[in-house]
């Protein structure tokens, strides 16, 4: 093998190695377990997977409190395991208020809105004093 051919072979192997490394990194997905839960930062009685990490929160807004959790690998559909856990914690979904990947749950007189997004979830809790409306659901404290 000539020196020129060895150079081509080396370049080819270097490029192929880089492609393999990049493809392996891009295709890795995080499998979420949906087995352990904590209370949400804005509503302790609403479950959030322990794997979720808080990325943004606004608990002092006068109308709503919300928190965004990062969950790499999450799709915009509600996993059955999470839905079962929400029910186990005593929350009832208001099916008529569901819009796309946004779900509304009630427990006693409390309302929680759960929005599923790619790689994150947002939990919103209304705080208005007299009347609260989230996607057509009304609550009188």
C-alpha positions as CSV (number, residue, x, y, z in Angstrom):
1,X,0.0,0.0,0.0
2,X,1.4,3.3,-1.0
3,X,1.7,6.3,1.3
4,X,-1.1,8.1,-0.7
5,X,-3.5,5.1,-0.3
6,X,-2.7,5.0,3.4
7,X,-3.7,8.7,3.6
8,X,-7.0,8.1,1.9
9,X,-7.7,5.1,4.2
10,X,-6.9,7.1,7.3
11,X,-9.2,10.0,6.2
12,X,-12.0,7.5,5.3
13,X,-11.7,5.8,8.7
14,X,-11.6,9.2,10.5
15,X,-14.7,10.4,8.7
16,X,-16.6,7.1,9.3
17,X,-15.6,7.1,13.0
18,X,-16.9,10.7,13.4
19,X,-20.2,9.7,11.7
20,X,-20.7,6.7,13.9
21,X,-20.0,8.8,17.1
22,X,-22.4,11.5,16.0
23,X,-25.2,9.1,15.0
24,X,-24.9,7.2,18.2
25,X,-25.2,10.4,20.2
26,X,-28.2,11.7,18.3
27,X,-30.1,8.4,18.5
28,X,-29.7,7.9,22.2
29,X,-33.1,8.3,24.0
30,X,-33.7,8.5,27.6
31,X,-36.3,6.0,28.7
32,X,-38.5,7.5,31.4
33,X,-39.5,5.1,34.2
34,X,-42.7,6.6,35.5
35,X,-42.3,4.8,38.8
36,X,-41.4,7.4,41.4
37,X,-43.2,10.7,42.0
38,X,-43.0,13.9,44.1
39,X,-45.5,16.7,44.6
40,X,-45.3,19.6,42.1
41,X,-43.5,22.8,43.2
42,X,-46.8,24.8,42.7
43,X,-49.2,22.1,44.0
44,X,-47.8,19.5,46.4
45,X,-50.8,17.2,46.0
46,X,-50.2,16.8,42.2
47,X,-47.7,14.2,41.2
48,X,-44.6,14.9,39.1
49,X,-42.0,12.2,38.1
50,X,-38.9,12.4,40.3
51,X,-36.9,12.3,37.0
52,X,-38.2,15.7,36.1
53,X,-36.0,18.7,36.9
54,X,-37.4,22.3,37.4
55,X,-36.3,24.6,34.6
56,X,-38.7,27.6,35.2
57,X,-41.1,28.6,37.8
58,X,-43.4,31.5,38.6
59,X,-45.1,30.9,42.0
60,X,-45.6,34.6,42.8
61,X,-47.7,35.6,39.7
62,X,-51.0,37.1,41.0
63,X,-53.2,35.1,38.6
64,X,-51.5,31.7,38.2
65,X,-48.6,29.7,39.6
66,X,-46.7,27.6,37.1
67,X,-43.6,25.4,36.9
68,X,-41.9,23.9,33.9
69,X,-40.1,20.6,34.3
70,X,-37.5,19.2,31.9
71,X,-38.0,15.6,30.9
72,X,-35.8,14.6,28.0
73,X,-37.5,11.9,25.9
74,X,-41.1,13.0,26.8
75,X,-43.6,13.1,23.9
76,X,-46.7,15.2,23.8
77,X,-48.9,12.3,24.8
78,X,-49.8,11.5,28.4
79,X,-48.2,8.1,29.3
80,X,-50.7,5.7,30.8
81,X,-48.4,5.2,33.9
82,X,-48.5,8.9,34.6
83,X,-52.3,9.1,34.1
84,X,-52.8,6.2,36.5
85,X,-50.6,7.9,39.1
86,X,-52.5,11.2,38.8
87,X,-55.7,9.3,39.5
88,X,-54.1,7.5,42.4
89,X,-53.3,10.9,44.0
90,X,-57.0,11.7,43.8
91,X,-57.2,13.9,40.7
92,X,-60.0,13.7,38.2
93,X,-59.4,14.7,34.5
94,X,-62.0,17.1,33.1
95,X,-62.2,15.5,29.6
96,X,-64.3,18.3,28.2
97,X,-61.6,20.8,29.0
98,X,-58.8,18.9,27.3
99,X,-57.2,20.7,24.3
100,X,-54.5,19.0,22.4
101,X,-51.7,18.0,24.8
102,X,-53.2,20.1,27.6
103,X,-55.1,18.3,30.4
104,X,-57.2,19.8,33.2
105,X,-57.6,18.0,36.5
106,X,-59.6,18.8,39.6
107,X,-59.4,17.6,43.2
108,X,-61.9,19.1,45.7
109,X,-62.0,22.8,44.6
110,X,-58.5,22.9,43.2
111,X,-57.7,23.0,39.5
112,X,-54.4,22.0,37.9
113,X,-53.6,22.3,34.2
114,X,-51.0,19.9,32.8
115,X,-49.4,20.7,29.5
116,X,-47.2,18.1,27.8
117,X,-44.6,19.3,25.4
118,X,-41.6,17.7,23.7
119,X,-39.1,17.1,26.5
120,X,-41.0,19.0,29.2
121,X,-44.2,19.4,31.2
122,X,-45.8,22.6,32.5
123,X,-48.1,22.6,35.5
124,X,-50.3,25.6,36.0
125,X,-52.4,26.4,39.0
126,X,-54.9,29.3,38.9
127,X,-54.7,31.7,41.9
128,X,-57.3,34.4,41.2
129,X,-59.3,35.3,44.3
130,X,-63.0,35.1,43.1
131,X,-63.3,33.2,39.9
132,X,-60.8,31.2,37.8
133,X,-61.1,30.0,34.3
134,X,-58.8,27.6,32.6
135,X,-59.9,26.4,29.1
136,X,-63.5,26.9,30.0
137,X,-63.4,25.3,33.5
138,X,-64.6,27.6,36.2
139,X,-63.8,27.3,39.9
140,X,-65.3,29.3,42.8
141,X,-63.2,29.0,45.9
